[in-house]
Amino acid sequence: MADYRRLKDRRRGRAGRGTVATVGDRTVAGLIDRYVEGRRLEAAHGEIALDTYREAKFKLAEFAQFCEAEGVVQLADVTEEVLEECRLAQLAHKTTPGRKPSHIS
């Protein structure tokens, strides 16, 4: 429960005891990790559906893999062009004949 309260405080711009929350890790992977952890805690506390959490985690994992493969590490490097290329890559992957979606074993 304490982790959940700290997360809520960070989202409101409070790190507790009057300090301002800062985000030290400005990488794509760091942001995705923080976002997914927040959704996990929300799902654990019943604020969002578990399926919503799982879908966000899966889609963001795909985006993280794309960024890593393309050498996009810093948040500042995520442009509209990168997002469009990722979307097109996902569409191409989904429409490849005889290929199962990556989340199905």
Secondary structure, 3 states (H helix, E strand, C coil): CHHHHHHHHHHCCECCCCCECCCCCCEHHHHHHHHHHHHHHHHHCCCCCHHHHHHHHHHHHHHHHHHHHHCCCEHHHCCHHHHHHHHHHHHHHHCCCCCCCCCCC
